[in-house]
């Protein structure tokens, strides 16, 4: 096990960075996949609820239907579980990449101890990015879409600039506000590098998901399966498996990027 996977010994080129991502992903996949699967299922709790009531979650989400306390509760609980398990995956990958032994529940317990700070960072970071959308949402309906498009650029900029706040909290052991500031400093001067790396990772995940859905749908179509429910169940299971793998991959990408930005900042100081 090379100890240079995280933290890195020197700044990495883009190719070296992607190679480190793949190595971390390969070494951690089986140990992180259960957490990723549970996280994605939890995130869909409100969707399961709406489907069970014969409603489309896309149009009946709790963000729209504020009169459904069950839907709102499931959405909040599912999001919280997803957030906690995502941080747990990151901690586990950091231990694996550093060559440290991985204990069964140590990473999860460490995450739960920091739960209030994790939630605070998620809320503050989300609010900082969303604040740019408020003027657009306040416009008249005829101009609202155009306003959202215009404000999308600063929203994405802030979101990416603060995207390493949680790694700063759990890996660099900084406080809530210090983590937000630290993430911003890391990304400053490297924004396009970070955005490009994120884009590559998301493209791979979305492409694989689309491919799996297409293949599974074609398989059921060619077999002449009449049970639509079974076909949908298989399609959902296959998509869930790919997204769980994708979540593990994206976490490895975040870890590798965070380490690279740290060493770059140390070299510049």
Buried (B, 14 or more C-beta within 10 A) or exposed (E): EEEBBBBBEEBBEEEBBBBBBBBBBEBBBEBBBEBBBBBBBBBBBBBEBBEEEEBEBEEBBBEEBEEBEEBBBBBEEBBBBBBBBBBBBBBBBBBBBBEEEBEEEBBBEBBEEBEEBBBBBBEBBEEBBEEBBEEBEEEEEEEEEEBBEEBEEEBBBBBBBBBBBBBBBBBBEBBBEBBBBBBBBBBEEBEEBBBEBBEBBEEBBEEBBEEBBEEBBEBBEEEEEEEEEEBEEBBEEBBBBBBBBBBBBBBBBBBBBBBBBBBBBEEEE
